[in-house]
Amino acid sequence: MNLILELLLLVGIIIYSYLESLVKFFIPQRRKSVAGQTVLITGAGHGIGRLTAYEFAKQKSRLVLWDISKVKKEVGDIEIVVNNAGAIYPADLLSTKDEEITKTFEVNILGHFWIIKALLPSMLRRNSGHIVTVASVCGHRVIPYLIPYCSSKFAAVGFHRALTAELDTLGKTGIKTSCLCPVFVNTGFTKNPSTRLWPVLEPDEVARSLIDGILTNKKMIFVPSYINISLIVEMFFPERVLKAINRIQNIQFEAIVGHRTKRK
């Protein structure tokens, strides 16, 4: 196919995709059934993971909460995996301990690699499954005093996108992927968070949004959903405008700054 025809096809795909998105905005998407499917959730003892497990239980799924060394022997192939375990240490970079940086990356991104490498072969063999990466809005924009956390969440979003592209290239379209990106969630890991423009979310709200996104095979799940629009708009703003927005946003939480705990 020559270049002109390929460009015309691209224009057609763009128009079709926007029309499809417009239709989906007004017409609820069909939700798939996960009843009887085996769902593995990491970090399921607290917060989003715990409430996500409750939501899957309502869908009559089989839950595994969580020990990788026993999973395959005891429950067989995993059909849905939710990589939810997370670590965060609010502090300025120089106050952040080396072991805290290491732990952040081990939990927030490296664990995704080892879990998916263990579970992906059976999904590829069946051309079926759903891989969920729990990231954060911090995987799309940065917040001071969370350098390791933001870096690891950017990596998690990149992992999701690269894995999605690789599965598509392999023709494994039966394996679905989703990435959860909420704003601050009131799980207790970040103390006393507040913002002017974003809500501080409750874990049950995030868990419901996650389940809805999984059941409708949504690729990127922003909570609240309008965050997606704000991130797109911000791409066109000059740096001075972004700094002004950050001042208005006035994100605050307890963090260690200069080896002392402050509200920043």
Accessible surface in RSA format (square Angstrom, percent):
REM  Atomic radii and reference values for relative SASA: ProtOr
REM  Chains: A
REM  Algorithm: Lee & Richards
REM  Probe-radius: 1.40
REM  Slices: 20
REM RES _ NUM      All-atoms   Total-Side   Main-Chain    Non-polar    All polar
REM                ABS   REL    ABS   REL    ABS   REL    ABS   REL    ABS   REL
RES MET A   1   152.86  79.2  75.79  50.2  77.07 183.5  85.90  73.0  66.96  88.7
RES ASN A   2    91.32  63.0  76.54  74.0  14.79  35.6  43.77 105.4  47.55  46.0
RES LEU A   3   123.08  68.5 115.02  82.3   8.06  20.3 116.60  81.9   6.48  17.4
RES ILE A   4   123.02  70.0 122.73  91.4   0.29   0.7 122.88  88.5   0.14   0.4
RES LEU A   5    94.23  52.5  91.43  65.4   2.80   7.0  91.43  64.2   2.80   7.5
RES GLU A   6    85.80  49.3  80.36  60.8   5.44  12.9  22.04  42.6  63.76  52.1
RES LEU A   7    91.92  51.2  91.40  65.4   0.52   1.3  91.61  64.3   0.31   0.8
RES LEU A   8   111.99  62.4 103.85  74.3   8.15  20.5 104.18  73.2   7.81  21.0
RES LEU A   9    97.16  54.1  90.70  64.9   6.46  16.2  96.47  67.8   0.68   1.8
RES LEU A  10    90.68  50.5  89.35  63.9   1.33   3.4  90.47  63.5   0.21   0.6
RES VAL A  11    77.69  51.1  77.58  70.2   0.11   0.3  77.69  67.5   0.00   0.0
RES GLY A  12    35.97  44.4   0.00   N/A  35.97  44.4  31.09  85.3   4.89  11.0
RES ILE A  13    91.53  52.1  88.74  66.1   2.79   6.7  91.03  65.5   0.50   1.4
RES ILE A  14    80.00  45.5  77.45  57.7   2.55   6.1  80.00  57.6   0.00   0.0
RES ILE A  15    97.25  55.3  94.53  70.4   2.72   6.6  97.08  69.9   0.18   0.5
RES TYR A  16   143.77  67.1 142.12  80.9   1.64   4.3 104.28  78.4  39.49  48.7
RES SER A  17    47.07  39.8  46.00  61.4   1.08   2.5  29.48  62.8  17.59  24.6
RES TYR A  18   160.18  74.8 155.07  88.2   5.12  13.3 108.19  81.3  51.99  64.1
RES LEU A  19   100.95  56.2 100.42  71.8   0.53   1.3 100.80  70.8   0.15   0.4
RES GLU A  20    69.22  39.7  62.91  47.6   6.31  15.0  17.75  34.3  51.46  42.0
RES SER A  21    67.80  57.3  59.01  78.8   8.79  20.3  31.07  66.2  36.73  51.5
RES LEU A  22   101.16  56.3  97.07  69.4   4.09  10.3 100.72  70.7   0.44   1.2
RES VAL A  23    81.56  53.7  77.37  70.0   4.19  10.1  81.56  70.9   0.00   0.0
RES LYS A  24    93.40  45.6  81.12  49.8  12.28  29.2  45.31  40.8  48.09  51.2
RES PHE A  25   162.23  81.2 130.03  80.5  32.20  83.8 138.66  84.1  23.57  67.5
RES PHE A  26   144.10  72.1 115.33  71.4  28.77  74.9 119.20  72.3  24.91  71.3
RES ILE A  27   105.92  60.3 103.73  77.3   2.19   5.3 104.24  75.1   1.69   4.6
RES PRO A  28   121.78  88.8  96.72  88.2  25.06  91.1 106.80  88.2  14.98  93.1
RES GLN A  29    71.05  39.7  52.67  38.5  18.38  43.8  15.32  32.6  55.73  42.3
RES ARG A  30   225.25  94.6 196.27 100.1  28.98  69.0  80.51 110.0 144.75  87.7
RES ARG A  31   115.04  48.3  92.35  47.1  22.69  54.0  46.01  62.9  69.03  41.8
RES LYS A  32    58.77  28.7  48.73  29.9  10.04  23.9  45.78  41.2  12.99  13.8
RES SER A  33    84.44  71.4  61.20  81.7  23.24  53.5  51.48 109.6  32.96  46.2
RES VAL A  34     0.98   0.6   0.00   0.0   0.98   2.4   0.00   0.0   0.98   2.7
RES ALA A  35    56.56  52.0  35.58  54.9  20.98  47.7  35.86  50.5  20.70  54.8
RES GLY A  36    48.32  59.6   0.00   N/A  48.32  59.6  31.59  86.7  16.74  37.5
RES GLN A  37    57.65  32.2  57.37  41.9   0.28   0.7   9.57  20.4  48.08  36.5
RES THR A  38     3.73   2.7   3.73   3.8   0.00   0.0   0.31   0.4   3.42   5.2
RES VAL A  39     0.00   0.0   0.00   0.0   0.00   0.0   0.00   0.0   0.00   0.0
RES LEU A  40     0.00   0.0   0.00   0.0   0.00   0.0   0.00   0.0   0.00   0.0
RES ILE A  41     0.00   0.0   0.00   0.0   0.00   0.0   0.00   0.0   0.00   0.0
RES THR A  42     3.53   2.5   3.53   3.6   0.00   0.0   1.99   2.7   1.54   2.3
RES GLY A  43    31.85  39.3   0.00   N/A  31.85  39.3  24.40  67.0   7.45  16.7
RES ALA A  44    15.58  14.3   4.18   6.5  11.39  25.9   4.68   6.6  10.89  28.9
RES GLY A  45    70.88  87.4   0.00   N/A  70.88  87.4  41.05 112.7  29.83  66.8
RES HIS A  46    92.26  50.4  87.06  60.5   5.20  13.3  63.89  65.8  28.37  33.0
RES GLY A  47    11.70  14.4   0.00   N/A  11.70  14.4   6.47  17.8   5.23  11.7
RES ILE A  48    19.47  11.1  16.89  12.6   2.58   6.2  16.89  12.2   2.58   7.0
RES GLY A  49     0.02   0.0   0.00   N/A   0.02   0.0   0.00   0.0   0.02   0.0
RES ARG A  50   114.30  48.0 113.30  57.8   1.00   2.4  18.62  25.4  95.69  58.0
RES LEU A  51    43.30  24.1  43.04  30.8   0.26   0.6  43.04  30.2   0.26   0.7
RES THR A  52     0.53   0.4   0.53   0.5   0.00   0.0   0.24   0.3   0.29   0.4
RES ALA A  53     6.66   6.1   6.37   9.8   0.28   0.6   6.66   9.4   0.00   0.0
RES TYR A  54   109.26  51.0 107.73  61.3   1.53   4.0  80.46  60.5  28.79  35.5
RES GLU A  55    22.73  13.1  22.73  17.2   0.00   0.0   0.04   0.1  22.69  18.5
RES PHE A  56     0.01   0.0   0.01   0.0   0.00   0.0   0.01   0.0   0.00   0.0
RES ALA A  57    50.55  46.5  34.65  53.5  15.90  36.2  36.96  52.0  13.59  36.0
RES LYS A  58   144.85  70.7 113.79  69.8  31.06  74.0  84.35  75.9  60.49  64.4
RES GLN A  59    55.64  31.1  47.59  34.8   8.05  19.2   4.44   9.5  51.19  38.8
RES LYS A  60   163.09  79.6 146.45  89.9  16.64  39.6  97.60  87.8  65.50  69.8
RES SER A  61    14.63  12.4   0.00   0.0  14.63  33.7   0.18   0.4  14.46  20.3
RES ARG A  62   121.24  50.9 115.02  58.6   6.22  14.8  51.86  70.9  69.38  42.0
RES LEU A  63    58.54  32.6  26.13  18.7  32.42  81.5  26.13  18.3  32.42  87.2
RES VAL A  64    18.60  12.2  15.63  14.2   2.97   7.2  18.60  16.2   0.00   0.0
RES LEU A  65    94.77  52.8  51.82  37.1  42.95 108.0  53.66  37.7  41.12 110.6
RES TRP A  66    82.31  33.0  57.02  27.6  25.29  59.4  32.77  17.5  49.54  80.4
RES ASP A  67    62.59  43.8  56.18  55.9   6.41  15.2  28.25  66.5  34.34  34.3
RES ILE A  68    68.18  38.8  59.70  44.5   8.48  20.4  59.70  43.0   8.48  23.0
RES SER A  69    85.24  72.0  56.42  75.3  28.82  66.4  55.58 118.4  29.66  41.6
RES LYS A  70   112.37  54.8 111.38  68.3   0.99   2.4  57.68  51.9  54.69  58.3
RES VAL A  71     3.35   2.2   0.76   0.7   2.59   6.2   3.35   2.9   0.00   0.0
RES LYS A  72   107.00  52.2  94.94  58.2  12.06  28.7  62.06  55.9  44.94  47.9
RES LYS A  73   187.25  91.4 148.86  91.3  38.39  91.4  99.85  89.9  87.40  93.1
RES GLU A  74   124.22  71.3  89.36  67.6  34.87  83.0  35.16  68.0  89.06  72.7
RES VAL A  75    39.41  25.9  25.95  23.5  13.45  32.4  30.92  26.9   8.48  23.0
RES GLY A  76    32.26  39.8   0.00   N/A  32.26  39.8  29.78  81.7   2.48   5.6
RES ASP A  77    63.36  44.4  49.99  49.8  13.37  31.6  13.07  30.8  50.29  50.2
RES ILE A  78     1.93   1.1   0.47   0.3   1.46   3.5   0.47   0.3   1.46   4.0
RES GLU A  79    50.62  29.1  50.42  38.1   0.20   0.5   9.49  18.4  41.13  33.6
RES ILE A  80     1.87   1.1   1.87   1.4   0.00   0.0   1.87   1.3   0.00   0.0
RES VAL A  81     0.00   0.0   0.00   0.0   0.00   0.0   0.00   0.0   0.00   0.0
RES VAL A  82     0.41   0.3   0.41   0.4   0.00   0.0   0.41   0.4   0.00   0.0
RES ASN A  83     1.88   1.3   1.50   1.5   0.38   0.9   1.37   3.3   0.51   0.5
RES ASN A  84    18.94  13.1  10.97  10.6   7.97  19.2   0.67   1.6  18.27  17.7
RES ALA A  85    33.45  30.8  29.21  45.1   4.24   9.7  30.90  43.5   2.55   6.8
RES GLY A  86    42.49  52.4   0.00   N/A  42.49  52.4  15.34  42.1  27.15  60.8
RES ALA A  87    14.84  13.6   7.75  12.0   7.09  16.1  13.78  19.4   1.06   2.8
RES ILE A  88    29.96  17.0  15.93  11.9  14.03  33.8  15.98  11.5  13.97  37.9
RES TYR A  89    71.38  33.3  64.72  36.8   6.65  17.3  45.84  34.4  25.54  31.5
RES PRO A  90    22.17  16.2  17.73  16.2   4.44  16.2  17.73  14.6   4.44  27.6
RES ALA A  91     3.09   2.8   2.79   4.3   0.30   0.7   2.79   3.9   0.30   0.8
RES ASP A  92    28.86  20.2  26.66  26.5   2.21   5.2  18.31  43.1  10.55  10.5
RES LEU A  93    85.91  47.8  78.62  56.2   7.29  18.3  78.71  55.3   7.20  19.4
RES LEU A  94   161.39  89.9 138.40  99.0  22.98  57.8 141.24  99.2  20.15  54.2
RES SER A  95    13.44  11.4   0.90   1.2  12.54  28.9   0.76   1.6  12.68  17.8
RES THR A  96     9.62   6.8   0.44   0.4   9.18  21.9   0.57   0.8   9.06  13.7
RES LYS A  97   122.63  59.8 114.87  70.5   7.76  18.5  67.11  60.4  55.52  59.1
RES ASP A  98   112.02  78.5 106.82 106.3   5.19  12.3  33.53  78.9  78.49  78.3
RES GLU A  99   113.39  65.1 104.41  79.0   8.98  21.4  60.84 117.7  52.55  42.9
RES GLU A 100    36.38  20.9  35.46  26.8   0.92   2.2   7.72  14.9  28.66  23.4
RES ILE A 101    53.91  30.7  53.88  40.1   0.03   0.1  53.91  38.8   0.00   0.0
RES THR A 102    73.79  52.5  67.77  68.7   6.02  14.3  47.82  64.2  25.97  39.3
RES LYS A 103    94.29  46.0  93.63  57.5   0.66   1.6  45.57  41.0  48.72  51.9
RES THR A 104     1.42   1.0   1.42   1.4   0.00   0.0   0.20   0.3   1.22   1.8
RES PHE A 105    62.54  31.3  62.54  38.7   0.00   0.0  62.54  37.9   0.00   0.0
RES GLU A 106    84.76  48.7  78.84  59.6   5.92  14.1  24.63  47.6  60.13  49.1
RES VAL A 107    34.10  22.4  25.66  23.2   8.43  20.3  30.48  26.5   3.61   9.8
RES ASN A 108     0.03   0.0   0.00   0.0   0.03   0.1   0.03   0.1   0.00   0.0
RES ILE A 109     9.51   5.4   9.51   7.1   0.00   0.0   9.51   6.8   0.00   0.0
RES LEU A 110    70.21  39.1  70.21  50.2   0.00   0.0  70.21  49.3   0.00   0.0
RES GLY A 111    16.89  20.8   0.00   N/A  16.89  20.8  16.84  46.2   0.04   0.1
RES HIS A 112     4.21   2.3   4.21   2.9   0.00   0.0   2.84   2.9   1.37   1.6
RES PHE A 113    83.26  41.7  82.44  51.1   0.82   2.1  83.26  50.5   0.00   0.0
RES TRP A 114   155.58  62.4 147.35  71.3   8.23  19.3 132.99  70.9  22.59  36.7
RES ILE A 115    20.03  11.4  19.23  14.3   0.80   1.9  20.03  14.4   0.00   0.0
RES ILE A 116     6.52   3.7   6.52   4.9   0.00   0.0   6.52   4.7   0.00   0.0
RES LYS A 117   144.27  70.4 128.29  78.7  15.98  38.0  76.62  69.0  67.65  72.1
RES ALA A 118    34.52  31.7  22.36  34.5  12.16  27.7  33.44  47.1   1.08   2.9
RES LEU A 119     2.93   1.6   2.76   2.0   0.16   0.4   2.84   2.0   0.08   0.2
RES LEU A 120    27.16  15.1  26.80  19.2   0.36   0.9  27.03  19.0   0.13   0.3
RES PRO A 121    69.75  50.8  63.32  57.7   6.43  23.4  66.41  54.8   3.34  20.8
RES SER A 122     7.31   6.2   6.39   8.5   0.92   2.1   4.29   9.1   3.02   4.2
RES MET A 123     0.59   0.3   0.59   0.4   0.00   0.0   0.12   0.1   0.47   0.6
RES LEU A 124    46.64  26.0  45.37  32.5   1.27   3.2  45.69  32.1   0.95   2.6
RES ARG A 125   171.18  71.9 134.10  68.4  37.08  88.3  78.98 107.9  92.20  55.9
RES ARG A 126    80.16  33.7  51.46  26.2  28.70  68.3  55.36  75.7  24.80  15.0
RES ASN A 127    57.17  39.4  49.26  47.6   7.91  19.1  14.19  34.2  42.98  41.5
RES SER A 128    48.55  41.0  48.47  64.7   0.08   0.2  18.38  39.1  30.17  42.3
RES GLY A 129    10.28  12.7   0.00   N/A  10.28  12.7   5.36  14.7   4.91  11.0
RES HIS A 130     1.33   0.7   1.33   0.9   0.00   0.0   1.33   1.4   0.00   0.0
RES ILE A 131     1.57   0.9   1.17   0.9   0.40   1.0   1.17   0.8   0.40   1.1
RES VAL A 132     0.00   0.0   0.00   0.0   0.00   0.0   0.00   0.0   0.00   0.0
RES THR A 133     1.30   0.9   1.30   1.3   0.00   0.0   0.00   0.0   1.30   2.0
RES VAL A 134     9.47   6.2   8.07   7.3   1.40   3.4   8.07   7.0   1.40   3.8
RES ALA A 135     3.78   3.5   0.00   0.0   3.78   8.6   0.00   0.0   3.78  10.0
RES SER A 136     7.92   6.7   7.92  10.6   0.00   0.0   1.87   4.0   6.06   8.5
RES VAL A 137     3.64   2.4   3.64   3.3   0.00   0.0   3.64   3.2   0.00   0.0
RES CYS A 138     5.93   4.5   5.93   6.6   0.00   0.0   0.00   0.0   5.93   6.4
RES GLY A 139     3.02   3.7   0.00   N/A   3.02   3.7   0.00   0.0   3.02   6.8
RES HIS A 140    41.23  22.5  15.80  11.0  25.43  65.1   7.93   8.2  33.31  38.8
RES ARG A 141    34.07  14.3  29.27  14.9   4.80  11.4  17.07  23.3  17.00  10.3
RES VAL A 142   101.78  67.0  91.61  82.9  10.17  24.5  91.61  79.6  10.17  27.6
RES ILE A 143     7.76   4.4   4.31   3.2   3.45   8.3   5.08   3.7   2.68   7.3
RES PRO A 144    95.19  69.4  84.53  77.1  10.65  38.7  94.13  77.7   1.06   6.6
RES TYR A 145    58.39  27.3  54.13  30.8   4.25  11.1  26.25  19.7  32.14  39.6
RES LEU A 146     1.59   0.9   1.00   0.7   0.59   1.5   1.59   1.1   0.00   0.0
RES ILE A 147    82.86  47.2  80.00  59.6   2.86   6.9  82.81  59.6   0.05   0.1
RES PRO A 148     9.49   6.9   7.09   6.5   2.40   8.7   9.49   7.8   0.00   0.0
RES TYR A 149    36.34  17.0  35.86  20.4   0.48   1.3  11.47   8.6  24.87  30.7
RES CYS A 150     4.88   3.7   4.88   5.4   0.00   0.0   4.57  11.6   0.31   0.3
RES SER A 151    50.12  42.3  38.21  51.0  11.91  27.4  23.71  50.5  26.41  37.0
RES SER A 152     0.00   0.0   0.00   0.0   0.00   0.0   0.00   0.0   0.00   0.0
RES LYS A 153     6.68   3.3   6.68   4.1   0.00   0.0   0.32   0.3   6.36   6.8
RES PHE A 154    89.33  44.7  81.81  50.7   7.53  19.6  82.10  49.8   7.23  20.7
RES ALA A 155    40.45  37.2  24.35  37.6  16.10  36.6  36.44  51.3   4.01  10.6
RES ALA A 156     0.00   0.0   0.00   0.0   0.00   0.0   0.00   0.0   0.00   0.0
RES VAL A 157     3.97   2.6   3.97   3.6   0.00   0.0   3.97   3.5   0.00   0.0
RES GLY A 158    34.35  42.4   0.00   N/A  34.35  42.4  31.18  85.6   3.17   7.1
RES PHE A 159    23.26  11.6  14.27   8.8   9.00  23.4  21.07  12.8   2.19   6.3
RES HIS A 160     6.62   3.6   5.87   4.1   0.75   1.9   0.75   0.8   5.87   6.8
RES ARG A 161   132.22  55.5 124.46  63.4   7.76  18.5  49.50  67.7  82.72  50.1
RES ALA A 162    64.79  59.6  53.12  82.0  11.68  26.6  60.66  85.4   4.13  11.0
RES LEU A 163    18.65  10.4  13.96  10.0   4.70  11.8  17.84  12.5   0.82   2.2
RES THR A 164    30.41  21.6  28.59  29.0   1.82   4.3  28.98  38.9   1.43   2.2
RES ALA A 165    58.09  53.4  49.89  77.0   8.20  18.6  56.93  80.2   1.17   3.1
RES GLU A 166   101.88  58.5  96.64  73.1   5.24  12.5  26.03  50.3  75.85  61.9
RES LEU A 167     5.15   2.9   5.15   3.7   0.00   0.0   5.15   3.6   0.00   0.0
RES ASP A 168    98.12  68.7  84.90  84.5  13.23  31.3  18.16  42.7  79.96  79.7
RES THR A 169   118.28  84.1  85.67  86.8  32.61  77.7  68.74  92.3  49.53  74.9
RES LEU A 170    98.27  54.7  74.01  52.9  24.27  61.0  78.08  54.8  20.20  54.3
RES GLY A 171    46.19  57.0   0.00   N/A  46.19  57.0  28.12  77.2  18.07  40.5
RES LYS A 172    60.65  29.6  59.94  36.8   0.71   1.7  20.67  18.6  39.98  42.6
RES THR A 173    86.36  61.4  76.98  78.0   9.39  22.4  56.59  76.0  29.78  45.0
RES GLY A 174    27.49  33.9   0.00   N/A  27.49  33.9  19.12  52.5   8.38  18.8
RES ILE A 175     6.31   3.6   0.00   0.0   6.31  15.2   0.00   0.0   6.31  17.1
RES LYS A 176    67.58  33.0  67.58  41.5   0.00   0.0  27.77  25.0  39.82  42.4
RES THR A 177     2.50   1.8   1.85   1.9   0.65   1.5   1.85   2.5   0.65   1.0
RES SER A 178     0.01   0.0   0.00   0.0   0.01   0.0   0.00   0.0   0.01   0.0
RES CYS A 179     0.00   0.0   0.00   0.0   0.00   0.0   0.00   0.0   0.00   0.0
RES LEU A 180     0.00   0.0   0.00   0.0   0.00   0.0   0.00   0.0   0.00   0.0
RES CYS A 181     0.00   0.0   0.00   0.0   0.00   0.0   0.00   0.0   0.00   0.0
RES PRO A 182     5.92   4.3   5.76   5.2   0.16   0.6   5.76   4.8   0.16   1.0
RES VAL A 183     5.49   3.6   0.01   0.0   5.48  13.2   1.61   1.4   3.88  10.5
RES PHE A 184    21.42  10.7  14.87   9.2   6.55  17.0  19.46  11.8   1.96   5.6
RES VAL A 185    20.50  13.5   9.81   8.9  10.70  25.8   9.81   8.5  10.70  29.0
RES ASN A 186    72.78  50.2  61.83  59.7  10.95  26.4   2.63   6.3  70.15  67.8
RES THR A 187    24.22  17.2  14.07  14.3  10.14  24.2  11.68  15.7  12.53  18.9
RES GLY A 188    35.17  43.4   0.00   N/A  35.17  43.4  29.49  80.9   5.68  12.7
RES PHE A 189   117.47  58.8 102.64  63.6  14.83  38.6 106.76  64.7  10.71  30.7
RES THR A 190    13.64   9.7   9.13   9.3   4.51  10.8   2.57   3.5  11.07  16.7
RES LYS A 191   117.93  57.5 115.66  71.0   2.28   5.4  73.24  65.9  44.69  47.6
RES ASN A 192    89.58  61.8  74.84  72.3  14.74  35.5  19.65  47.3  69.93  67.6
RES PRO A 193    21.42  15.6   8.50   7.8  12.92  47.0   8.50   7.0  12.92  80.3
RES SER A 194    40.68  34.4  39.57  52.8   1.11   2.6  33.15  70.6   7.53  10.6
RES THR A 195    25.88  18.4   0.12   0.1  25.76  61.4   2.86   3.8  23.02  34.8
RES ARG A 196   161.99  68.0 126.67  64.6  35.33  84.1  43.08  58.9 118.91  72.1
RES LEU A 197    93.34  52.0  72.47  51.8  20.86  52.5  76.28  53.6  17.06  45.9
RES TRP A 198    19.68   7.9  12.74   6.2   6.94  16.3   5.63   3.0  14.04  22.8
RES PRO A 199    55.26  40.3  43.23  39.4  12.02  43.7  54.27  44.8   0.98   6.1
RES VAL A 200    53.20  35.0  29.27  26.5  23.94  57.7  29.27  25.4  23.94  64.9
RES LEU A 201     3.45   1.9   2.27   1.6   1.18   3.0   3.45   2.4   0.00   0.0
RES GLU A 202    84.09  48.3  83.57  63.2   0.52   1.2  44.23  85.5  39.86  32.5
RES PRO A 203    15.56  11.3  15.56  14.2   0.00   0.0  15.56  12.8   0.00   0.0
RES ASP A 204    58.17  40.7  57.70  57.4   0.47   1.1  18.39  43.3  39.78  39.7
RES GLU A 205    68.86  39.5  68.14  51.6   0.71   1.7  21.35  41.3  47.50  38.8
RES VAL A 206     0.00   0.0   0.00   0.0   0.00   0.0   0.00   0.0   0.00   0.0
RES ALA A 207     0.14   0.1   0.14   0.2   0.00   0.0   0.14   0.2   0.00   0.0
RES ARG A 208   124.45  52.3 118.57  60.4   5.89  14.0  50.87  69.5  73.58  44.6
RES SER A 209    36.15  30.5  27.37  36.5   8.78  20.2  13.71  29.2  22.44  31.4
RES LEU A 210     0.18   0.1   0.18   0.1   0.00   0.0   0.18   0.1   0.00   0.0
RES ILE A 211     4.67   2.7   4.67   3.5   0.00   0.0   4.67   3.4   0.00   0.0
RES ASP A 212    63.98  44.8  63.78  63.5   0.20   0.5  14.95  35.2  49.04  48.9
RES GLY A 213     1.74   2.1   0.00   N/A   1.74   2.1   1.50   4.1   0.24   0.5
RES ILE A 214     0.00   0.0   0.00   0.0   0.00   0.0   0.00   0.0   0.00   0.0
RES LEU A 215     2.94   1.6   2.16   1.5   0.78   2.0   2.16   1.5   0.78   2.1
RES THR A 216    17.78  12.6  10.60  10.7   7.18  17.1   8.88  11.9   8.90  13.5
RES ASN A 217    56.06  38.7  41.82  40.4  14.24  34.3  13.02  31.3  43.04  41.6
RES LYS A 218    91.83  44.8  85.99  52.8   5.85  13.9  54.41  49.0  37.42  39.9
RES LYS A 219    97.61  47.6  94.22  57.8   3.40   8.1  77.76  70.0  19.86  21.2
RES MET A 220    34.56  17.9  27.53  18.2   7.04  16.8  27.53  23.4   7.04   9.3
RES ILE A 221     5.43   3.1   5.43   4.0   0.00   0.0   5.43   3.9   0.00   0.0
RES PHE A 222    20.79  10.4  14.27   8.8   6.52  17.0  14.27   8.7   6.52  18.7
RES VAL A 223     4.17   2.7   3.82   3.5   0.34   0.8   4.17   3.6   0.00   0.0
RES PRO A 224    22.07  16.1  17.39  15.9   4.68  17.0  22.07  18.2   0.00   0.0
RES SER A 225    79.42  67.1  67.80  90.5  11.61  26.8  33.26  70.8  46.15  64.7
RES TYR A 226   104.33  48.7 101.23  57.6   3.10   8.1  94.18  70.8  10.15  12.5
RES ILE A 227     0.58   0.3   0.58   0.4   0.00   0.0   0.58   0.4   0.00   0.0
RES ASN A 228    61.67  42.5  61.67  59.6   0.00   0.0   4.24  10.2  57.43  55.5
RES ILE A 229   113.05  64.3 113.05  84.2   0.00   0.0 113.05  81.4   0.00   0.0
RES SER A 230    36.79  31.1  31.15  41.6   5.64  13.0  33.83  72.0   2.96   4.2
RES LEU A 231    23.55  13.1  19.73  14.1   3.82   9.6  19.98  14.0   3.57   9.6
RES ILE A 232    87.48  49.8  87.28  65.0   0.20   0.5  87.48  63.0   0.00   0.0
RES VAL A 233    65.71  43.2  63.84  57.8   1.88   4.5  65.69  57.1   0.03   0.1
RES GLU A 234    27.86  16.0  25.34  19.2   2.52   6.0  10.02  19.4  17.83  14.6
RES MET A 235   151.10  78.3 112.83  74.7  38.28  91.1 101.17  86.0  49.94  66.2
RES PHE A 236   160.54  80.3 130.53  80.8  30.02  78.1 137.10  83.1  23.44  67.1
RES PHE A 237    73.80  36.9  61.42  38.0  12.38  32.2  61.69  37.4  12.11  34.7
RES PRO A 238    81.61  59.5  69.41  63.3  12.20  44.4  81.05  66.9   0.56   3.5
RES GLU A 239   119.14  68.4 110.18  83.4   8.96  21.3  43.10  83.4  76.04  62.1
RES ARG A 240   195.65  82.1 190.05  96.9   5.61  13.3  70.12  95.8 125.53  76.1
RES VAL A 241    55.68  36.6  53.73  48.6   1.95   4.7  55.68  48.4   0.00   0.0
RES LEU A 242    58.02  32.3  57.59  41.2   0.43   1.1  57.59  40.4   0.43   1.2
RES LYS A 243   111.25  54.3 109.37  67.1   1.89   4.5  58.67  52.8  52.58  56.0
RES ALA A 244    33.06  30.4  32.35  49.9   0.71   1.6  32.66  46.0   0.40   1.1
RES ILE A 245    36.23  20.6  35.95  26.8   0.29   0.7  36.23  26.1   0.00   0.0
RES ASN A 246    72.73  50.2  63.18  61.1   9.55  23.0  25.48  61.3  47.25  45.7
RES ARG A 247   163.88  68.8 145.22  74.0  18.66  44.4  78.15 106.8  85.72  52.0
RES ILE A 248    95.18  54.2  94.08  70.1   1.11   2.7  95.15  68.5   0.03   0.1
RES GLN A 249     1.95   1.1   1.95   1.4   0.00   0.0   0.54   1.1   1.41   1.1
RES ASN A 250    54.55  37.6  47.23  45.6   7.32  17.6   8.50  20.5  46.05  44.5
RES ILE A 251    33.15  18.9  16.00  11.9  17.15  41.3  16.00  11.5  17.15  46.5
RES GLN A 252    50.46  28.2  50.46  36.9   0.00   0.0   6.04  12.9  44.42  33.7
RES PHE A 253     2.77   1.4   2.77   1.7   0.00   0.0   2.77   1.7   0.00   0.0
RES GLU A 254    57.13  32.8  52.73  39.9   4.40  10.5  10.00  19.3  47.13  38.5
RES ALA A 255     2.64   2.4   0.00   0.0   2.64   6.0   2.64   3.7   0.00   0.0
RES ILE A 256    72.44  41.2  72.44  54.0   0.00   0.0  72.44  52.2   0.00   0.0
RES VAL A 257    24.80  16.3  23.74  21.5   1.06   2.6  23.74  20.6   1.06   2.9
RES GLY A 258    49.77  61.4   0.00   N/A  49.77  61.4  34.32  94.2  15.44  34.6
RES HIS A 259   143.31  78.3 116.89  81.2  26.42  67.6  77.57  79.9  65.74  76.5
RES ARG A 260   174.43  73.2 169.24  86.3   5.19  12.4  53.71  73.4 120.72  73.2
RES THR A 261    92.97  66.1  63.08  63.9  29.90  71.2  39.29  52.8  53.68  81.2
RES LYS A 262    92.82  45.3  85.48  52.4   7.34  17.5  45.11  40.6  47.71  50.8
RES ARG A 263   110.98  46.6  82.58  42.1  28.40  67.6  52.69  72.0  58.29  35.3
RES LYS A 264    78.88  38.5  61.21  37.6  17.68  42.1  30.70  27.6  48.18  51.3
END  Absolute sums over single chains surface
CHAIN  1 A    14896.1      12515.4       2380.7       9397.1       5499.0
END  Absolute sums over all chains
TOTAL         14896.1      12515.4       2380.7       9397.1       5499.0
